[in-house]
Amino acid sequence: MTLERVDTRTHLGGNAFRTARWVQRAVCAQTDPESFFPERGQTGHAAKKVCARCGVSRECLEYALAHEERFGIWGGLSPNERCEVNARW
């Protein structure tokens, strides 16, 4: 997957996250939210499987990168994996 740097000035922020169209189409909205916030030492594999079949995982990941989400699985990536993506930019 090739990602582009997101312009945080025009990207979603604050409460806009809750009403964004991509959020409403996210598969994770119909699953257990706890699986997206695994305990330390757990892989988050179940959440990543959900992300893999989600049609808006790219938008989700872009949001997480733009807003420096520090917790949970977003767009199929863990916090450490997102840090690696940001480090490459």
N, C-alpha and C positions, 0 to 999 in steps of 0.2 A: 504494500500500500504506500503510495506517495502522498505525503501531506504537504500542504503549503502553510507558511506562516500566517496566522490569523491576525488581522488588524483588530486589536482589542478595543479601539475607540469606537468601532462600529458593530462589534460583535455583541452578543447577548450579555447582559449584566443584571445583577440584582434579581428582582422578582420576575423579570422577563423570562428567566429560565423556566419557570413553572407554566407559562402560557405559550411557550414556543411550540410551533407546529411539530417540529421533529420530536419533542418530548412526548407529545400526545400519541405519536406513532411508535414509540419505543417499546420493544418486546418486554423489556425489564419492568415496565409498568404493570404487567400482568403476572409477575413472578415475585418470589420472596425477596424483599430488599436486603435481608440479612446476608444473603449469599454474595452480595456485591461489596460487603465490608468484612472480609475474612479476618479472623483473629491472627495475631502474629504467629508465623510459622505455617499457616495454612496457605494453599496455593491460589485459591479463588478460581479453580478450574471450572466449577459449575457455572459461575457467572460468565466466564470467558466463552463457554459454549453457547450461552444465551446471546452474547454479543455477536458471535460468529454468524448467527442466523437472523440478526436484526438488520433491517433496511436503513437504519439511521445511525449506525455505529460510527461512521465517519464524522457526522455532525456532533455526536456525543464526545468523541475524542477531541475534536477541535475546540469544543467548549471547555473541556477539562484542561487542555493545554493553555488556552487563552486566559483562563481564570486560575491557573496554578492550583488545581484541586490536589490536595495533599493526601486524601484518603479515598479508599475504595477503588473498585474496578470501573473504569470509564472507557467506553469504546473498545473494550477488549484488552486494555492494558492496566497493569498494576501501577501504583505510585512510582516504584523504582523504574519500571519500563518507560513511564512517561518522562521521568527525569533524564533517561538516556536519550529520548527523542529530543527533548529541549536542549540537551548538551550538544547535539549534532547541529543545531541551528546556529 
